[in-house]
Amino acid sequence: MRGVDSLSASPPISRLARPIALVGLMGCGKTTVGSRVAKLLNAPFRDADAEIVAAAGLSIPEIFEKHGEAEFRRGEERVIERLLTEEPMILATGGGAFMSLATRTAIKKAGGAVWLNADLETLMERTGRRDTRPLLKNGDPKEILSGLMAQRYPVYAEADIRVESTLKGTAEDVARSIVAALEAHDVATPHAPFLKAPK
């Protein structure tokens, strides 16, 4: 007896009603956690930095070196705005993306933002694993991260939801916390849900 043809089976229905952008400083876990959130919600996952690299044909350090940060940010705005017009997805954004008013406005219009808040110890440990962060190459990483936290955290606080991302929890723990926060948001704000109501 033949089993069910997997190709003819209906794909799982995504629970996501609108795009959700993950925002936060480098090292907070947007890509690692975002892919897990997408799996929990049966939703697509996209990484804005990866999309920028694909569009430019250059790595992010190469874009910074050849064209400068300002040009990178302009390209980042265009890529994120395009992605937000596609199907509902979990979108990991770069650390500086949410600092753009145009990007914040586009995210708010299309869906919502979740801030992965991480302390300095967590960011130092995680960013120290790879030498691919252009903003950390021009000085003491701890001082740079501290300055970025002071500058960016008040803006990240404009996100719809805040979830803690620390060394104490696993990526799976943080992903489950995000899903729970999205569910809680929809209970409190039923007129603008992020998730589809179960049938």
C-alpha positions as CSV (number, residue, x, y, z in Angstrom):
1,M,0.0,0.0,0.0
2,R,1.4,3.4,-1.0
3,G,1.7,6.1,1.5
4,V,0.3,9.6,1.0
5,D,2.1,11.5,-1.7
6,S,3.9,14.3,0.1
7,L,3.8,16.5,-3.0
8,S,0.0,16.4,-3.1
9,A,-0.5,17.1,0.6
10,S,-1.6,20.7,1.5
11,P,1.2,22.8,3.0
12,P,0.7,23.9,6.6
13,I,-1.3,27.1,6.8
14,S,0.7,30.1,8.1
15,R,-0.5,31.6,11.3
16,L,1.0,35.0,10.3
17,A,-1.4,37.7,9.2
18,R,1.0,40.5,8.6
19,P,4.8,40.9,8.2
20,I,6.8,41.0,11.5
21,A,10.2,42.7,11.5
22,L,12.7,41.8,14.2
23,V,14.8,44.8,15.2
24,G,17.6,45.3,17.6
25,L,21.4,45.7,17.9
26,M,23.9,43.4,16.2
27,G,24.2,40.2,18.2
28,C,20.8,40.3,19.7
29,G,19.8,37.2,17.7
30,K,17.5,38.5,15.0
31,T,18.5,35.9,12.3
32,T,18.9,32.9,14.6
33,V,15.7,33.6,16.5
34,G,13.8,34.8,13.5
35,S,14.2,31.5,11.6
36,R,12.8,29.7,14.6
37,V,9.8,32.0,15.0
38,A,9.0,31.5,11.3
39,K,9.0,27.7,11.8
40,L,6.7,28.0,14.8
41,L,4.3,30.0,12.7
42,N,4.7,28.1,9.4
43,A,5.7,31.4,7.9
44,P,8.5,32.4,5.5
45,F,11.7,33.8,6.9
46,R,13.8,36.5,5.2
47,D,17.0,38.2,6.3
48,A,17.3,41.8,5.1
49,D,21.1,41.7,5.2
50,A,21.2,38.6,3.0
51,E,18.8,40.2,0.5
52,I,21.0,43.3,0.4
53,V,24.1,41.2,-0.3
54,A,22.3,39.3,-3.1
55,A,21.1,42.6,-4.7
56,A,24.4,44.3,-4.5
57,G,26.6,41.3,-5.3
58,L,28.9,42.4,-2.5
59,S,29.3,41.5,1.2
60,I,28.2,44.1,3.7
61,P,31.8,44.9,4.7
62,E,32.5,45.4,1.0
63,I,29.5,47.7,0.5
64,F,30.6,49.8,3.5
65,E,34.2,50.0,2.1
66,K,33.3,50.7,-1.5
67,H,30.2,52.9,-1.1
68,G,30.0,54.0,2.5
69,E,27.4,53.6,5.2
70,A,25.0,56.2,3.8
71,E,24.7,54.3,0.5
72,F,24.3,51.1,2.4
73,R,21.4,52.6,4.4
74,R,19.7,53.8,1.3
75,G,19.8,50.3,-0.2
76,E,18.7,48.9,3.0
77,E,15.6,51.1,3.0
78,R,14.7,50.0,-0.5
79,V,15.2,46.3,0.2
80,I,13.1,46.3,3.4
81,E,10.3,48.3,1.8
82,R,10.2,45.8,-1.1
83,L,10.2,42.8,1.2
84,L,7.3,44.2,3.3
85,T,5.1,44.3,0.2
86,E,5.5,40.5,-0.3
87,E,3.6,37.8,1.7
88,P,3.5,37.9,5.5
89,M,6.9,36.9,6.8
90,I,9.3,37.1,9.7
91,L,11.9,39.6,8.6
92,A,15.3,40.0,10.4
93,T,16.6,43.5,9.8
94,G,20.0,45.0,10.3
95,G,20.9,46.7,13.5
96,G,20.7,50.2,12.0
97,A,17.6,49.7,9.9
98,F,15.0,50.8,12.4
99,M,16.8,54.1,12.9
100,S,15.5,55.1,9.5
101,L,12.1,56.9,9.8
102,A,11.2,55.7,6.4
103,T,11.8,52.1,7.4
104,R,10.0,52.5,10.8
105,T,7.0,53.9,8.9
106,A,7.0,51.1,6.3
107,I,7.2,48.5,9.0
108,K,4.3,50.0,11.0
109,K,2.2,50.4,7.9
110,A,2.7,46.8,6.7
111,G,2.8,44.9,10.0
112,G,4.7,45.3,13.2
113,A,8.1,45.3,14.9
114,V,9.5,43.1,17.7
115,W,12.6,44.5,19.5
116,L,15.0,41.8,20.7
117,N,16.5,43.6,23.7
118,A,19.9,42.4,24.8
119,D,22.3,43.6,27.4
120,L,25.9,44.6,26.8
121,E,27.4,41.3,28.0
122,T,25.2,39.3,25.6
123,L,26.1,41.5,22.7
124,M,29.8,41.4,23.4
125,E,29.8,37.6,23.6
126,R,27.9,37.1,20.4
127,T,29.5,39.7,18.2
128,G,32.9,38.5,19.3
129,R,32.3,35.2,17.6
130,R,32.7,36.7,14.1
131,D,34.9,39.5,12.7
132,T,32.3,40.6,10.1
133,R,30.8,43.7,11.8
134,P,31.9,46.9,10.0
135,L,30.8,49.2,12.8
136,L,33.0,47.4,15.3
137,K,36.3,47.6,13.3
138,N,37.0,51.3,14.1
139,G,37.7,51.2,17.9
140,D,37.0,49.3,21.1
141,P,34.0,47.1,20.5
142,K,32.7,47.5,24.0
143,E,32.7,51.3,23.8
144,I,31.2,51.2,20.3
145,L,28.4,48.9,21.4
146,S,27.7,51.0,24.5
147,G,27.4,54.1,22.4
148,L,25.1,52.3,19.9
149,M,22.9,51.1,22.8
150,A,22.6,54.7,24.1
151,Q,21.7,56.0,20.7
152,R,19.5,53.2,19.3
153,Y,17.6,51.7,22.3
154,P,15.2,54.7,22.7
155,V,14.3,54.2,19.0
156,Y,14.0,50.4,19.3
157,A,11.6,51.1,22.1
158,E,9.1,52.3,19.5
159,A,8.6,48.7,18.4
160,D,5.2,47.1,19.1
161,I,6.7,44.4,21.2
162,R,9.8,44.0,23.3
163,V,11.3,40.6,24.1
164,E,14.4,39.9,26.1
165,S,17.3,38.1,24.4
166,T,20.1,37.1,26.8
167,L,22.7,34.5,27.3
168,K,20.5,32.7,29.8
169,G,17.9,31.7,27.3
170,T,18.2,29.6,24.1
171,A,17.1,30.8,20.7
172,E,14.1,28.4,21.0
173,D,13.2,30.0,24.3
174,V,13.3,33.5,22.8
175,A,11.3,32.4,19.7
176,R,8.6,30.9,21.9
177,S,8.5,34.2,23.9
178,I,8.0,36.1,20.7
179,V,5.1,33.9,19.6
180,A,3.5,34.3,23.0
181,A,4.0,38.1,22.9
182,L,2.3,38.2,19.4
183,E,-0.6,36.2,20.8
184,A,-0.9,38.5,23.8
185,H,-0.8,41.5,21.5
186,D,-3.7,40.2,19.5
187,V,-5.8,39.6,22.6
188,A,-5.1,43.2,23.7
189,T,-5.4,44.7,20.2
190,P,-7.9,42.5,18.3
191,H,-8.6,45.2,15.7
192,A,-5.0,45.0,14.3
193,P,-3.9,41.3,14.8
194,F,-0.5,40.0,13.8
195,L,-1.7,36.4,13.7
196,K,-4.6,34.7,12.0
197,A,-7.4,33.5,14.3
198,P,-7.5,29.7,14.5
199,K,-10.3,28.1,12.5
